[in-house]
Amino acid sequence: MAAPGALPTVADMPAQLPVQRVEVSFVGTPPVARIERASGVSGVERDGPIVRCLVAGSFQPLLEALRGHEVITLQSAPAATASPRFDGDIR
């Protein structure tokens, strides 16, 4: 861990990027192709206006893929944590 006031270094970073399970619901058709191309995003599944996926590391590429599309809800949880909103496996 970096000392207070010191900038973090690569050695301070976790060995693996945190992975989040994400569920996004849209007004209209979700931008599935853009989401699939976003860096760090995998396991994209669509169920009507709802998209579920895994995001490793930064959410910024996913958020950029969502730009211009009306999002009703966006939920995330650590991938290792079960959530009633995420039924089954995300592939």
LORO-611016 format. One record per residue (C-alpha): residue number from 1; residue in one letter; y, z, x. Coordinates in pm, 1 decimal. Each point is the difference from the previous one (the first is absolute). Example, Ala and Ser with C-alpha at 12.3 -4.5 7.8 and 13.67 -1.06 7.14 Angstrom:
<pts>
<pt i="1" aa="A" py="-450.0" pz="780.0" px="1230.0"/>
<pt i="2" aa="S" py="344.0" pz="-66.0" px="137.0"/>
</pts>
This chain:
<pts>
<pt i="1" aa="M" py="0.0" pz="0.0" px="0.0"/>
<pt i="2" aa="A" py="346.6" pz="-84.6" px="129.1"/>
<pt i="3" aa="A" py="240.3" pz="281.5" px="86.3"/>
<pt i="4" aa="P" py="276.2" pz="66.8" px="-254.4"/>
<pt i="5" aa="G" py="271.3" pz="-262.7" px="39.7"/>
<pt i="6" aa="A" py="-220.2" pz="-224.6" px="217.0"/>
<pt i="7" aa="L" py="-96.1" pz="-347.5" px="-113.7"/>
<pt i="8" aa="P" py="-369.9" pz="-41.5" px="-81.7"/>
<pt i="9" aa="T" py="-212.7" pz="-202.4" px="240.2"/>
<pt i="10" aa="V" py="-310.7" pz="-211.2" px="-48.4"/>
<pt i="11" aa="A" py="-203.4" pz="302.5" px="112.2"/>
<pt i="12" aa="D" py="143.1" pz="195.6" px="-295.3"/>
<pt i="13" aa="M" py="-121.7" pz="-257.4" px="-253.9"/>
<pt i="14" aa="P" py="-326.5" pz="54.2" px="-185.3"/>
<pt i="15" aa="A" py="-297.4" pz="-200.8" px="126.4"/>
<pt i="16" aa="Q" py="-23.5" pz="-188.5" px="-329.3"/>
<pt i="17" aa="L" py="264.3" pz="-102.7" px="-248.4"/>
<pt i="18" aa="P" py="-10.2" pz="195.0" px="-326.3"/>
<pt i="19" aa="V" py="-166.7" pz="-195.0" px="-280.8"/>
<pt i="20" aa="Q" py="122.0" pz="33.8" px="-357.5"/>
<pt i="21" aa="R" py="-161.2" pz="-115.8" px="-322.5"/>
<pt i="22" aa="V" py="274.1" pz="-166.3" px="-203.0"/>
<pt i="23" aa="E" py="26.8" pz="-101.1" px="-364.5"/>
<pt i="24" aa="V" py="294.6" pz="-206.8" px="-123.1"/>
<pt i="25" aa="S" py="59.5" pz="-111.9" px="-358.8"/>
<pt i="26" aa="F" py="231.0" pz="-290.3" px="-79.7"/>
<pt i="27" aa="V" py="188.8" pz="-158.8" px="-285.1"/>
<pt i="28" aa="G" py="-156.6" pz="-344.9" px="-4.1"/>
<pt i="29" aa="T" py="-225.9" pz="-157.9" px="259.5"/>
<pt i="30" aa="P" py="-43.0" pz="193.1" px="326.6"/>
<pt i="31" aa="P" py="72.3" pz="-184.8" px="328.3"/>
<pt i="32" aa="V" py="-362.6" pz="35.5" px="117.4"/>
<pt i="33" aa="A" py="14.5" pz="-272.4" px="268.4"/>
<pt i="34" aa="R" py="312.8" pz="154.8" px="155.4"/>
<pt i="35" aa="I" py="-158.3" pz="346.2" px="-7.7"/>
<pt i="36" aa="E" py="-318.3" pz="-131.2" px="165.6"/>
<pt i="37" aa="R" py="206.2" pz="-152.9" px="283.0"/>
<pt i="38" aa="A" py="198.8" pz="319.1" px="66.6"/>
<pt i="39" aa="S" py="-70.5" pz="161.5" px="336.9"/>
<pt i="40" aa="G" py="-216.6" pz="311.9" px="-26.1"/>
<pt i="41" aa="V" py="-115.1" pz="-75.7" px="-355.5"/>
<pt i="42" aa="S" py="-369.6" pz="-47.0" px="-80.1"/>
<pt i="43" aa="G" py="-246.8" pz="28.8" px="-286.2"/>
<pt i="44" aa="V" py="234.3" pz="-152.9" px="-256.6"/>
<pt i="45" aa="E" py="-132.8" pz="6.7" px="-358.0"/>
<pt i="46" aa="R" py="176.8" pz="-114.2" px="-315.5"/>
<pt i="47" aa="D" py="-64.4" pz="130.3" px="-350.4"/>
<pt i="48" aa="G" py="250.9" pz="-179.3" px="-223.3"/>
<pt i="49" aa="P" py="347.3" pz="130.1" px="88.0"/>
<pt i="50" aa="I" py="-143.7" pz="265.1" px="236.8"/>
<pt i="51" aa="V" py="-71.2" pz="-51.0" px="370.0"/>
<pt i="52" aa="R" py="-197.7" pz="245.4" px="213.6"/>
<pt i="53" aa="C" py="-22.9" pz="-21.1" px="377.2"/>
<pt i="54" aa="L" py="-17.9" pz="191.5" px="326.1"/>
<pt i="55" aa="V" py="304.3" pz="27.5" px="226.2"/>
<pt i="56" aa="A" py="-37.7" pz="95.7" px="366.2"/>
<pt i="57" aa="G" py="315.7" pz="127.4" px="167.3"/>
<pt i="58" aa="S" py="340.9" pz="-105.8" px="-125.1"/>
<pt i="59" aa="F" py="66.2" pz="-81.0" px="-365.9"/>
<pt i="60" aa="Q" py="283.5" pz="-236.7" px="97.0"/>
<pt i="61" aa="P" py="-207.5" pz="-323.6" px="0.0"/>
<pt i="62" aa="L" py="-141.4" pz="88.0" px="-344.1"/>
<pt i="63" aa="L" py="347.0" pz="80.5" px="-134.4"/>
<pt i="64" aa="E" py="130.3" pz="-332.9" px="131.1"/>
<pt i="65" aa="A" py="-287.1" pz="-177.3" px="-180.4"/>
<pt i="66" aa="L" py="104.9" pz="170.7" px="-325.3"/>
<pt i="67" aa="R" py="364.4" pz="-106.9" px="29.2"/>
<pt i="68" aa="G" py="118.0" pz="-197.7" px="-300.9"/>
<pt i="69" aa="H" py="-278.2" pz="126.6" px="-228.9"/>
<pt i="70" aa="E" py="58.4" pz="276.1" px="-253.6"/>
<pt i="71" aa="V" py="-213.1" pz="303.4" px="87.1"/>
<pt i="72" aa="I" py="-70.8" pz="253.4" px="-276.3"/>
<pt i="73" aa="T" py="-196.1" pz="252.0" px="207.7"/>
<pt i="74" aa="L" py="-96.9" pz="38.1" px="364.5"/>
<pt i="75" aa="Q" py="-244.4" pz="273.4" px="95.6"/>
<pt i="76" aa="S" py="-160.7" pz="81.5" px="332.7"/>
<pt i="77" aa="A" py="-246.7" pz="256.6" px="125.6"/>
<pt i="78" aa="P" py="-181.1" pz="49.3" px="329.8"/>
<pt i="79" aa="A" py="-300.5" pz="-233.8" px="6.6"/>
<pt i="80" aa="A" py="-242.6" pz="288.5" px="58.0"/>
<pt i="81" aa="T" py="122.5" pz="183.6" px="-310.3"/>
<pt i="82" aa="A" py="-159.6" pz="-75.4" px="-334.2"/>
<pt i="83" aa="S" py="241.0" pz="-62.2" px="-284.4"/>
<pt i="84" aa="P" py="-75.8" pz="-58.4" px="-367.3"/>
<pt i="85" aa="R" py="235.4" pz="-302.6" px="8.3"/>
<pt i="86" aa="F" py="-220.0" pz="-168.5" px="261.7"/>
<pt i="87" aa="D" py="-340.7" pz="-46.0" px="-158.3"/>
<pt i="88" aa="G" py="-270.5" pz="-141.0" px="223.7"/>
<pt i="89" aa="D" py="30.3" pz="-150.7" px="343.3"/>
<pt i="90" aa="I" py="282.3" pz="-223.9" px="110.2"/>
<pt i="91" aa="R" py="-154.3" pz="-293.8" px="179.3"/>
</pts>
